[in-house]
Amino acid sequence: MMLLAGLCGVLLAAGVLLIVDGLRGGPRPASVTRRHAPFDRARLWRAGGLAAAGLVVTRWPAVAVGLGGLGWFWTELFGSRRAREEAIARTEAIASWTEMLRDTMAGAHGLEEAVVTTAVVAPDAIRAEVIALSVRLERQPLDVALRAFADELNHPTGDLVVTALSLAAQGSVGQLSELLGALAVAARDETAMRLRVEAARARLRTAVRVIAAVTALTVAGLVVFNRSYLDAYSDATGQLVLALVVAMWGAGLWWLGRMSRFMAPERFFASHTGEQAR
């Protein structure tokens, strides 16, 4: 009965997590959804695996639910170095491609021709999106293709570049080369700023990992070497107390993880779309 109750608790927690994630996510472009789908499956498997392991080892529903939540929010708590590096690389790539556009257009090329010319030599981080833009220009108007390009980039600086190109296509920008140069400089400044922020918050991320590791090792040591010390948590009252402890521990880790994240500015097009929808 304890095992069955724990399994029900794990399933209930997984359902609540899925509902919260769905309500928080909001509408996303198709390309962004496809990009994050494997990650969502990975976190689901991670949460289920940790919850099942905790239930098998301890037979305590509170521990299983806590480990499931830890697995689900693993990336938010401990951060993803690869994701941070990719975000910085995309910002730098947008700056480089903006400079390519500026230099290509200075050679008496039109905007659409400059996009097609720079597609094959665009930086690796955004080459797929730029190539898709060049292909889309063959069958769509420039403003529509640029808007889809902004959705695929999913980057605030990319929105500014797309806005400048859209205005230039309508003849609203007289000095496009100077504007693109200024945007490239701003993107490089953002990259430098993010590098400084990441270096400053590395200590905080390390603290989160150390606290989580020490706590997990302490609990594992008690379970293996002194299980009788934890007998007080075996009944229903003990499980409620343990659930409160796990919730407070998880909230503390979540707060530390939130403090260590880089808060990127809101996208121009995303906020504008949301206002129109309302």
SULVEN-V563500 format. One record per residue. N is the residue number from 1. PSI is psi in radians with two decimals (none if undefined). Layout:
n: {N;N}
psi: {PSI;PSI}
//
This chain:
n: {1;2;3;4;5;6;7;8;9;10;11;12;13;14;15;16;17;18;19;20;21;22;23;24;25;26;27;28;29;30;31;32;33;34;35;36;37;38;39;40;41;42;43;44;45;46;47;48;49;50;51;52;53;54;55;56;57;58;59;60;61;62;63;64;65;66;67;68;69;70;71;72;73;74;75;76;77;78;79;80;81;82;83;84;85;86;87;88;89;90;91;92;93;94;95;96;97;98;99;100;101;102;103;104;105;106;107;108;109;110;111;112;113;114;115;116;117;118;119;120;121;122;123;124;125;126;127;128;129;130;131;132;133;134;135;136;137;138;139;140;141;142;143;144;145;146;147;148;149;150;151;152;153;154;155;156;157;158;159;160;161;162;163;164;165;166;167;168;169;170;171;172;173;174;175;176;177;178;179;180;181;182;183;184;185;186;187;188;189;190;191;192;193;194;195;196;197;198;199;200;201;202;203;204;205;206;207;208;209;210;211;212;213;214;215;216;217;218;219;220;221;222;223;224;225;226;227;228;229;230;231;232;233;234;235;236;237;238;239;240;241;242;243;244;245;246;247;248;249;250;251;252;253;254;255;256;257;258;259;260;261;262;263;264;265;266;267;268;269;270;271;272;273;274;275;276;277;278}
psi: {-0.66;-0.70;-0.71;-0.73;-0.70;-0.71;-0.72;-0.68;-0.71;-0.78;-0.69;-0.76;-0.72;-0.70;-0.73;-0.73;-0.71;-0.70;-0.78;-0.74;-0.66;-0.72;-0.54;-0.45;-0.83;3.12;2.46;2.64;2.70;-0.69;-0.66;-0.68;-0.75;-0.59;-0.59;-0.04;-0.80;-0.62;-0.71;-0.72;-0.66;-0.75;-0.54;-0.78;-0.70;-0.77;-0.78;-0.70;-0.79;-0.70;-0.76;-0.72;-0.76;-0.64;-0.68;-0.73;-0.79;-0.44;0.48;2.10;-0.63;-0.72;-0.72;-0.78;-0.72;-0.75;-0.62;-0.75;-0.65;-0.75;-0.66;-0.74;0.44;-0.83;-0.70;-0.61;-0.84;-0.09;2.82;1.90;-0.68;-0.73;-0.70;-0.74;-0.65;-0.68;-0.74;-0.71;-0.64;-0.67;-0.79;-0.65;-0.68;-0.69;-0.78;-0.74;-0.61;-0.70;-0.64;-0.78;-0.79;-0.81;-0.64;-0.72;-0.44;-0.34;0.54;0.54;2.56;2.99;-0.88;-0.70;-0.63;-0.68;-0.80;-0.69;-0.69;-0.11;-0.78;-0.29;0.19;2.69;2.61;-0.61;-0.48;0.24;-0.72;-0.71;-0.69;-0.70;-0.72;-0.64;-0.77;-0.64;-0.68;-0.51;-0.35;-0.32;0.01;2.70;2.75;-0.74;-0.66;-0.76;-0.69;-0.64;-0.73;-0.64;-0.72;-0.70;-0.65;-0.67;-0.73;0.90;2.34;-0.74;-0.63;-0.63;-0.68;-0.72;-0.76;-0.69;-0.76;-0.74;-0.66;-0.74;-0.66;-0.64;-0.47;0.05;0.39;-0.12;2.07;-0.64;1.23;-0.66;-0.76;-0.68;-0.76;-0.68;-0.72;-0.68;-0.66;-0.73;-0.73;-0.69;-0.70;-0.63;-0.67;-0.71;-0.81;-0.70;-0.74;-0.63;-0.70;-0.70;-0.76;-0.69;-0.65;-0.55;0.04;-0.64;-0.68;-0.70;-0.67;-0.69;-0.70;-0.79;-0.73;-0.78;-0.80;-0.74;-0.77;-0.74;-0.77;-0.74;-0.65;-0.80;-0.76;-0.68;-0.70;-0.71;-0.68;-0.78;-0.36;1.08;-0.51;-0.44;-0.42;0.15;-0.40;-0.33;0.13;-0.45;-3.12;-0.73;-0.72;-0.64;-0.65;-0.75;-0.76;-0.67;-0.67;-0.73;-0.78;-0.71;-0.75;-0.69;-0.78;-0.69;-0.68;-0.76;-0.71;-0.71;-0.75;-0.73;-0.65;-0.67;-0.46;-0.09;2.64;2.17;1.70;2.60;2.74;2.57;2.49;-0.87;-0.62;-0.78;-0.65;-0.69;-0.71;-0.65;-0.68;-0.68;-0.65;none}
//
